[in-house]
């Protein structure tokens, strides 16, 4: 599990590999996964906890938000993240990274924070102050669903009824 207080520094090595350094001294490396089955391959090799299932689902929500701007449906890269010294087969990572390269869109998620932003460079800081909360929280997921709908031009529902509303009307 990645540990940080205020920042995660995303960097690129001389050979073009992406890696992360936290403000608590951890180093995390990545392996690029691309093509038709990148998200499926990432999921297959992850710990497959509730967090990873939500990370995968929100990745699809992010892709849906930009589908009208993508010429090819497989123009994104998913990064498998592993801690330096543990090997790439480790499933201990709670980090998900996806990049839609030609749009410069990044989606990065940890168990505590979620970032979706535009950045041309491959060297940048992730500030906790700029993050949304954890995608394990229902409110954060709902905010991301609404954001995706807005990106696609779908208007939000004006009235949302609860089960209590239906019971009060005698519909249930």
Steps between C-alpha positions, in 0.01 A plus 500: 500500500639837401578735788513879464403813691466788257660410166586224260756594236441337160827474309639345184833317492758542223366193321145638507358295788256672731555478876363657817680643803306589813579766756556213747783354292325216319582425137245326275574378148264437211449273201302629201195302395329605179275361234157341506538320831708745705240553774412129506868407525550753780198363687615140455837583658364718781392394849138520380370670811202734506741789437637345180150427371401864553826622342421292192140621485598867537764452226215404269303806616802721415533337158127555440543869582748539214364244254378777266860629472669165439560375149591148614347331802841374620702821515562481871773344712449335837800467730552206730658645815727308736731600783870505430654183639178297506488404133238563237297190593415648841131577551564731798443819301194717551601735216325519164639720222344553159598751235316602184814617325373708208265691733759528781243370750618316812287297739688399814341329797623377838298369790482854643490736201391534139639735238369567147683780325667618181881502494726495193816411689596167653671665799264670744393504864170358624383718783254359753342846515406464128349152539148381537435252777515123478291327237393266778274787611162506330492882475831509312380237252174689446696821437712315240189354331346848482826644364513232230137565404573873475804432277275300266225763501254297706289725719469403865169372630294774654310284747636194675252306709600289798331181618332706772351731235353204315364349823340832594324506161386140547695375197705235681 
